[in-house]
């Protein structure tokens, strides 16, 4: 199982972690009966209802939903602008994906999880009506390349970026392992990977876990380089930032939605590389997730105990103090 190093946290931050962990665990249990049944909507609704109830009932903090998954896919969701929780003296921004990898879960495939992230109020990048973002995630060894003063830029040449990352990792370019969604919009990245002879792990969906796994020494993924869902990009940024990795995001408006390009331009962010500071802030940050279905040999999924009760999969919680 993925194991983070322990961090000394205040009592209140430990309580926050407990609430977030409970929310994702209970969501995983609620979804368990739907695994492999082919009904994405029913599975998603079970997770949304459970996370919403637990976060609403908690007395440790309050949070405003600023980035959620459902609006992109017209699926059940916690609505943007909703405020959950009962302690308005401790208010946060919430990014939530009740089920990351809904298709995986519905089909009984590996890689499904429930994940939430909290950042200090008004510090998390909010939903902007733009479905996709270009994403670049690496672990701690290559992090410096992706900082504001680093040499890698998401709006730069993919081949150059990949060669620089390989060098930082002490690898030949042909030894680099890249995770990327198999989509036409990623053709420039996939072509660059092929040109340098790198190994590509092609993703049919679910790019959050591959992004997070770049931060673990035993991971088979060196870099997540792809265009994918905006909510997943923000959530993965929170997790990778906590784990000491590096990331860059950039809005990726698609040609079938001209309004997306206009929205990005109105924000002054069309073609602009976004760094973690502008995505999740520099202050307090919390992430928790629970596996619904297994992930490689790193995470176990939901299971039944001897009495026929559902148990959550492996759970991960980490905070930036």
C-alpha positions, 0 to 999 in steps of 0.5 A: 500500500502507498504509505506517506511519511508521518507529519506532525499535525495539530489536533484540529488538523487531525480531526479534519483528516478524520472527517475526510477519511470517513467521508471517502471510506463511507463513500467506498462502502456505499459504492461497493454493491454497484461495482461491476454492475454496469450502472455508472449513475447509480454508483456515482449517486451513492458516492455523492449522497454519502460524501455530501451527508458526512461533510454536511453533518461534521462539526469540525469545519465548513467547506464550499464546493469549488471544484467537482467532477459531475458538471463536466460529465453531466453526472451526479455531483455536489453542486458548486457553491454549496457549503457543507459542515457546521463550523463556519469559523473554520472554512475551506475550499473543497475539491471532490471527485466522489468516484474517480474512474466511474467507468472502472467501478461500473465495469469492475476494473482496477483504478476506482477511488473516492477522493477529496481535497481541502485548501484554505478559503479562496485559495483553490482554483474554482470551476471555470466552465472549461472541461479539460486541462493539460497536466504535467506531474512528476515526483520529488526528484524532478520537481525543481524542473517544474517550478516557476524558475525551472526549465520545463514548461507545459506550453513548451515542446513535449519532447524537450520536456521529456528529455529534461525530466529523464535527465533529472531522474538519471535515466535515458530518454528511452527508459522514461515511463509516461502515463497519458490518456489515450485521446486525440488531444494528446497526440503531440505528447504521445508522438514525442514519447514515441520519438524518444523511445519512451514507454507509454502507459496508455490510460483509458481514464482515471489519471489521478492515481498515476499522477499521485504515484509519480511521488512514490519510489516504487512506482512504475510511472515517472511522469503523468503528461496528458490533457484530462479533466479539470477537476481531477487536475486540481485534486491531483495537484493537491495530493502531489503538492503534499507529497513533495512532487511537482506539477503544472496545469494549463486550461485546454479548451476544445474546438467543439466548445468555442465558449471554453476558449473565450472563458479562458481568455476572459480569465487571462489564463489562455495559454498560461501555465498555472503553478501549484500556488495558484491552484491550491494556495500555499497554506493548509492543504488536506487530501484523503482518498479510499480505493473502491477497486484495486490499483496495481499491487499498491491498493486493495479495493472494497471487500466483504468480511466473513459476516457479509459486511462491506469493508472499504479499500485502502485509505490514504490521508495526508496534510500539509501543515 
